[in-house]
Amino acid sequence: MKILLTGGGTGGHFYPVIAVAEAINQISKEEKLLPPSLYFMSEKPYNVELLYEHSLKFVQVPAGKIRPYFSFLNFLDFFKTGWGIVKAIFRVFTIYPDVIFGKGGYASFPALFAGKLFRIPVIIHESDIVPGKVNLWASKFAEKIAVSFPESIENFGPKNTDKIAVVGNPIRENVMKPLRSGAHEFLKLNENIPTIFILGGSQGSKIINDTLLQALPRLLEKYQIIHQTGKTNFKETKMIADVILTNNKFKDRYKTFEYLDELALRMSAGVASIVVSRAGSSIFEIASWKTPAILIPIRESHKDHQRKNAFAYARFGAGSVIEEINLTPSVLYSEISRILDDAGVMKKMSAGAEKFAKVDSAKKIARELLRIALQHES
């Protein structure tokens, strides 16, 4: 039995693939199935260690990105995509998987094109309310469509309604389990002071970083902060923070990281009183932690999908939304204080997050992939 998983470009595409692979391996072991051969096809491996840990063989194919604005790179990427399709056709034919799982993103296009050509069963998953270009195209021939939000159904069109299932977003099993024991000691934090967890995503967010830095001295008077900046912004953010906090008696309350591995992420989740985040796939992890949240959607995301994600989440009562146009140091400070200073609001948001969370998403997708793969194999 062979299963090909594809997607990538960002952590929002990659980590759900890992979650599905983890669930496939777990279910296969529990039900005493022969271990399936798992493949991950994308432009880059993203995280080699996680691929190895979950028995995923990496298959490299180039993929070009189509930008919604004029760029000479669009011209170059047109040829890059063409070569990626040729290479994917050859590699998919060589592997000939029983089923293909597409997580979306430009990096999944070559594998899905090859799957369509060879009439291999395809399942796709969409994290956002508004489908991306590749998933919208693949929905026309996909056997099943998994979505995270009920609002996504109408965006795939009436012809696809019967094959859509609302399953939530796949999350790695360990990530859903915050670590509290020993977390304050590990992160060198005071367990008696509320902790703000700034989660900027794999790419980070300059506007969130800059706004936080301006509010930092005031925030540290009452709270302590774990700040994941993203690799690109880490050095600049840390340098500015060091200058701002020179001679500040609370400077040890601020902890900054460019990237959080699984252990650090789980410990940060374990100590967090509130999370400040973008509104991509990270909201599903936050919901699984049952932690109150402030979401700051990207202002110019594809078809405004992050803003729609954020307000859909807020309708569950799980968090509040600050749009970028309204984001100032004072607004950020006031909203954090409003939530953390009111136990009733905290309790309501935690309950809303629990209601929103769908912690069995990866297993539902994995079971369907295994079902189709076993049918195809026989």
C-alpha positions as CSV (number, residue, x, y, z in Angstrom):
1,M,0.0,0.0,0.0
2,K,1.4,3.3,-1.1
3,I,0.2,6.8,-0.1
4,L,1.5,10.0,-1.5
5,L,1.1,13.2,0.5
6,T,1.7,16.6,-1.1
7,G,1.7,20.3,-0.1
8,G,4.1,22.7,1.4
9,G,5.6,26.1,1.1
10,T,4.7,27.1,4.6
11,G,4.3,25.4,8.0
12,G,0.5,25.8,7.6
13,H,0.6,23.3,4.7
14,F,3.5,21.1,6.0
15,Y,2.5,20.3,9.6
16,P,-1.0,19.0,8.8
17,V,0.7,16.6,6.3
18,I,2.8,15.4,9.2
19,A,-0.3,15.0,11.4
20,V,-2.0,12.9,8.8
21,A,1.1,10.7,8.3
22,E,1.3,10.3,12.0
23,A,-2.3,9.2,12.2
24,I,-1.9,6.8,9.2
25,N,1.0,5.1,11.0
26,Q,-0.8,4.9,14.3
27,I,-4.1,3.4,12.8
28,S,-2.1,0.9,10.7
29,K,-0.4,-0.3,13.8
30,E,-3.6,-0.4,15.9
31,E,-5.5,-2.4,13.2
32,K,-2.5,-4.6,12.4
33,L,-2.2,-3.5,8.8
34,L,1.0,-3.8,6.9
35,P,2.9,-0.5,7.3
36,P,2.1,1.6,4.2
37,S,4.8,3.2,2.2
38,L,4.5,7.0,2.7
39,Y,5.8,9.6,0.3
40,F,5.9,13.4,0.6
41,M,6.2,15.3,-2.7
42,S,7.0,19.0,-2.6
43,E,9.5,21.6,-3.7
44,K,11.4,21.4,-0.4
45,P,11.4,19.0,2.5
46,Y,10.7,21.8,5.0
47,N,11.7,19.7,8.0
48,V,13.8,16.6,7.2
49,E,13.8,15.4,10.8
50,L,10.0,15.2,11.0
51,L,9.8,13.5,7.6
52,Y,12.2,10.8,8.9
53,E,10.5,10.5,12.2
54,H,7.2,9.7,10.5
55,S,8.6,7.4,7.8
56,L,7.9,9.8,4.9
57,K,10.2,9.5,1.9
58,F,10.8,12.9,0.3
59,V,10.3,13.2,-3.4
60,Q,11.5,16.6,-4.8
61,V,9.7,18.3,-7.7
62,P,10.0,22.0,-8.6
63,A,6.9,24.1,-8.3
64,G,6.3,27.7,-9.4
65,K,4.2,30.2,-7.5
66,I,1.6,32.4,-9.4
67,R,1.5,35.8,-7.7
68,P,-1.6,37.9,-7.8
69,Y,0.4,40.9,-8.9
70,F,2.8,41.7,-11.8
71,S,6.2,40.1,-11.2
72,F,8.9,38.9,-13.6
73,L,9.1,35.9,-11.3
74,N,5.7,34.8,-12.5
75,F,7.2,34.4,-16.0
76,L,10.1,32.3,-14.6
77,D,7.8,30.3,-12.4
78,F,5.6,29.4,-15.4
79,F,8.5,27.4,-16.8
80,K,9.4,26.1,-13.3
81,T,5.9,24.7,-12.9
82,G,6.1,23.1,-16.4
83,W,9.3,21.3,-15.5
84,G,7.7,20.3,-12.1
85,I,4.7,18.7,-13.9
86,V,7.0,16.7,-16.2
87,K,9.1,15.5,-13.2
88,A,6.0,14.8,-11.1
89,I,4.5,12.7,-13.9
90,F,7.6,10.5,-14.0
91,R,7.9,10.2,-10.2
92,V,4.2,9.5,-9.6
93,F,4.3,6.8,-12.4
94,T,7.3,5.2,-10.8
95,I,5.7,5.2,-7.3
96,Y,2.1,4.7,-8.6
97,P,0.5,5.4,-5.2
98,D,-2.9,3.9,-4.3
99,V,-4.2,7.4,-3.2
100,I,-2.9,11.0,-3.1
101,F,-3.6,13.5,-0.3
102,G,-3.2,17.1,-1.3
103,K,-2.9,19.8,1.4
104,G,-3.0,22.7,-1.0
105,G,-0.5,25.4,-1.9
106,Y,1.4,25.8,-5.1
107,A,3.8,23.0,-4.2
108,S,1.0,20.4,-4.4
109,F,0.0,21.3,-8.0
110,P,2.5,19.0,-9.9
111,A,1.6,15.9,-7.8
112,L,-2.1,16.5,-8.1
113,F,-1.8,17.1,-11.9
114,A,0.0,13.8,-12.2
115,G,-2.6,12.1,-10.1
116,K,-5.4,13.4,-12.3
117,L,-3.5,12.2,-15.4
118,F,-3.2,8.7,-14.0
119,R,-6.7,8.7,-12.5
120,I,-5.3,8.0,-9.0
121,P,-7.9,8.7,-6.2
122,V,-7.3,12.1,-4.6
123,I,-8.4,13.6,-1.3
124,I,-7.7,17.3,-0.6
125,H,-7.9,19.3,2.5
126,E,-8.5,23.1,2.9
127,S,-7.6,24.9,6.1
128,D,-9.1,28.2,5.3
129,I,-12.7,29.4,4.6
130,V,-11.7,30.6,1.2
131,P,-10.1,27.8,-0.9
132,G,-6.7,28.3,-2.5
133,K,-6.3,28.2,-6.3
134,V,-4.9,24.7,-6.3
135,N,-7.5,23.1,-4.1
136,L,-10.3,24.9,-6.0
137,W,-9.0,23.4,-9.2
138,A,-8.4,19.9,-7.6
139,S,-11.9,19.9,-6.2
140,K,-13.2,19.2,-9.7
141,F,-11.7,15.7,-9.7
142,A,-11.0,14.9,-6.0
143,E,-12.9,11.9,-4.6
144,K,-13.3,13.6,-1.2
145,I,-12.8,17.2,0.0
146,A,-12.1,17.8,3.7
147,V,-12.5,21.3,5.1
148,S,-11.9,23.0,8.4
149,F,-14.8,25.4,8.4
150,P,-18.5,24.8,7.6
151,E,-18.4,28.1,5.7
152,S,-16.0,26.6,3.2
153,I,-18.7,24.4,1.7
154,E,-20.4,27.0,-0.4
155,N,-17.0,28.2,-1.7
156,F,-16.4,24.9,-3.5
157,G,-19.7,25.2,-5.4
158,P,-22.9,23.1,-5.3
159,K,-21.6,20.3,-7.5
160,N,-19.1,19.3,-4.7
161,T,-21.4,19.4,-1.7
162,D,-21.9,15.6,-1.5
163,K,-18.2,14.9,-1.3
164,I,-17.3,17.5,1.3
165,A,-16.7,16.7,5.0
166,V,-16.1,19.3,7.8
167,V,-13.3,17.7,9.8
168,G,-11.3,20.6,11.2
169,N,-7.5,20.9,10.6
170,P,-5.1,18.1,11.2
171,I,-2.8,18.7,14.2
172,R,0.1,16.6,15.4
173,E,-1.0,14.6,18.5
174,N,1.7,15.8,20.8
175,V,1.1,19.5,19.9
176,M,-2.5,19.1,21.1
177,K,-1.1,18.3,24.6
178,P,0.4,21.4,26.3
179,L,3.2,20.6,28.8
180,R,2.7,22.4,32.2
181,S,4.9,20.4,34.5
182,G,8.3,21.9,34.5
183,A,7.4,24.4,31.8
184,H,8.0,27.6,33.9
185,E,11.4,26.3,35.0
186,F,12.4,25.3,31.4
187,L,11.3,28.8,30.0
188,K,12.6,30.6,33.1
189,L,9.3,32.2,33.8
190,N,7.5,33.1,37.1
191,E,4.4,30.9,37.5
192,N,2.6,33.6,39.5
193,I,2.6,36.1,36.6
194,P,0.2,35.8,33.6
195,T,2.0,34.9,30.4
196,I,1.3,36.3,26.9
197,F,2.3,33.9,24.0
198,I,3.0,35.8,20.8
199,L,2.8,33.2,18.0
200,G,3.8,34.8,14.7
201,G,3.7,31.6,12.5
202,S,6.6,30.0,10.7
203,Q,7.3,33.2,8.7
204,G,6.8,35.6,11.6
205,S,5.0,38.9,11.4
206,K,6.8,42.2,11.3
207,I,3.8,44.3,12.1
208,I,3.0,42.3,15.2
209,N,6.6,42.3,16.2
210,D,6.9,46.1,15.8
211,T,3.7,46.8,17.6
212,L,4.6,44.5,20.5
213,L,8.0,46.2,20.9
214,Q,6.4,49.6,21.3
215,A,4.1,48.2,24.0
216,L,6.7,46.0,25.6
217,P,7.8,48.2,28.6
218,R,4.1,48.7,29.6
219,L,3.2,45.1,29.2
220,L,6.1,43.8,31.2
221,E,5.0,45.7,34.2
222,K,2.0,43.3,34.6
223,Y,2.8,40.3,32.4
224,Q,5.6,38.1,31.0
225,I,6.0,37.3,27.3
226,I,7.0,34.5,25.1
227,H,7.6,35.9,21.6
228,Q,8.1,33.7,18.5
229,T,9.4,36.2,15.9
230,G,10.0,34.1,12.9
231,K,13.5,33.4,11.6
232,T,13.6,36.4,9.2
233,N,12.7,38.9,11.9
234,F,14.6,37.4,14.9
235,K,17.9,39.3,14.9
236,E,16.3,42.7,14.3
237,T,13.5,42.2,16.9
238,K,15.9,41.0,19.5
239,M,18.3,43.8,18.9
240,I,15.5,46.4,19.2
241,A,14.1,44.7,22.3
242,D,17.6,44.8,24.0
243,V,17.8,48.5,23.4
244,I,14.2,49.2,24.6
245,L,14.7,47.1,27.7
246,T,18.1,48.5,28.7
247,N,18.0,49.1,32.5
248,N,14.4,47.9,32.6
249,K,13.9,45.9,35.8
250,F,11.4,43.6,34.1
251,K,13.5,42.7,31.1
252,D,13.9,39.1,32.2
253,R,10.1,38.7,31.8
254,Y,10.6,38.8,28.0
255,K,11.6,35.6,26.2
256,T,12.2,35.7,22.4
257,F,12.6,32.8,20.0
258,E,13.0,32.7,16.2
259,Y,11.4,29.2,16.1
260,L,9.8,26.9,18.6
261,D,10.4,23.1,18.3
262,E,7.7,20.7,19.4
263,L,8.9,20.6,23.1
264,A,9.2,24.4,23.4
265,L,5.9,24.9,21.6
266,R,4.1,22.5,24.0
267,M,5.7,24.2,27.1
268,S,4.8,27.7,25.8
269,A,1.2,26.5,25.3
270,G,1.3,25.0,28.8
271,V,2.2,28.3,30.5
272,A,0.2,30.7,28.2
273,S,-2.6,32.7,29.7
274,I,-3.4,34.2,26.3
275,V,-2.2,33.7,22.7
276,V,-1.7,36.5,20.2
277,S,-1.6,35.1,16.7
278,R,-2.2,35.4,13.0
279,A,-5.4,33.7,11.7
280,G,-4.0,30.8,9.7
281,S,-3.9,27.2,10.6
282,S,-2.4,28.0,14.1
283,I,-5.9,28.8,15.3
284,F,-6.7,25.1,15.4
285,E,-3.7,24.4,17.6
286,I,-4.8,27.3,19.9
287,A,-8.3,25.9,20.1
288,S,-7.0,22.5,21.0
289,W,-5.1,24.1,24.0
290,K,-8.4,25.8,25.1
291,T,-6.5,29.1,25.5
292,P,-8.1,32.6,25.0
293,A,-6.8,34.3,21.9
294,I,-6.4,37.6,20.1
295,L,-6.2,37.1,16.4
296,I,-4.6,39.6,14.0
297,P,-5.4,38.5,10.4
298,I,-3.1,39.4,7.6
299,R,-4.5,42.5,5.9
300,E,-4.0,41.4,2.3
301,S,-4.2,37.6,2.5
302,H,-5.6,35.6,-0.5
303,K,-9.3,36.6,-1.0
304,D,-9.2,38.0,2.6
305,H,-9.2,34.4,3.9
306,Q,-7.4,35.2,7.2
307,R,-9.9,37.9,8.2
308,K,-12.8,35.4,7.4
309,N,-11.0,32.7,9.5
310,A,-10.6,35.1,12.4
311,F,-14.2,36.2,12.6
312,A,-15.5,32.7,12.2
313,Y,-13.3,31.7,15.2
314,A,-14.5,34.8,17.1
315,R,-18.1,33.8,16.5
316,F,-17.5,30.7,18.7
317,G,-16.5,33.1,21.5
318,A,-13.0,31.7,21.5
319,G,-11.2,35.0,21.0
320,S,-11.2,38.5,19.8
321,V,-10.0,40.1,16.5
322,I,-7.8,43.2,16.0
323,E,-7.5,44.1,12.3
324,E,-4.1,45.4,11.1
325,I,-5.6,48.8,10.3
326,N,-6.6,49.2,14.0
327,L,-3.4,47.6,15.5
328,T,-1.5,50.1,17.7
329,P,0.5,49.5,20.9
330,S,-2.3,51.0,23.0
331,V,-5.0,48.9,21.4
332,L,-2.9,45.7,21.8
333,Y,-2.2,46.5,25.5
334,S,-5.8,47.4,26.2
335,E,-7.2,44.2,24.6
336,I,-4.7,42.0,26.4
337,S,-5.5,43.6,29.7
338,R,-9.3,43.5,29.1
339,I,-9.2,39.7,28.6
340,L,-6.5,38.8,31.3
341,D,-8.1,41.0,33.9
342,D,-11.5,39.4,33.6
343,A,-11.8,35.8,34.8
344,G,-15.3,35.6,33.2
345,V,-14.1,36.5,29.8
346,M,-11.2,34.1,30.1
347,K,-13.5,31.2,31.0
348,K,-15.9,32.0,28.2
349,M,-13.1,32.1,25.6
350,S,-11.7,28.8,26.8
351,A,-15.1,27.2,26.5
352,G,-15.5,28.7,23.0
353,A,-12.1,27.3,22.0
354,E,-13.0,23.8,23.2
355,K,-16.3,24.0,21.2
356,F,-14.4,25.1,18.1
357,A,-11.7,22.4,18.3
358,K,-11.9,19.2,16.3
359,V,-9.1,17.1,17.7
360,D,-9.7,14.0,15.6
361,S,-9.3,15.6,12.2
362,A,-6.0,13.8,11.3
363,K,-7.5,10.4,12.2
364,K,-10.6,11.0,10.1
365,I,-8.6,11.9,7.0
366,A,-6.1,9.0,7.7
367,R,-8.9,6.5,7.9
368,E,-10.4,7.6,4.6
369,L,-7.0,7.5,2.9
370,L,-6.5,4.0,4.2
371,R,-9.9,2.9,3.1
372,I,-9.4,4.2,-0.4
373,A,-5.9,2.8,-0.6
374,L,-7.0,-0.7,0.5
375,Q,-9.8,-0.6,-2.1
376,H,-7.4,0.5,-4.8
377,E,-4.8,-2.0,-3.9
378,S,-7.2,-4.9,-4.1
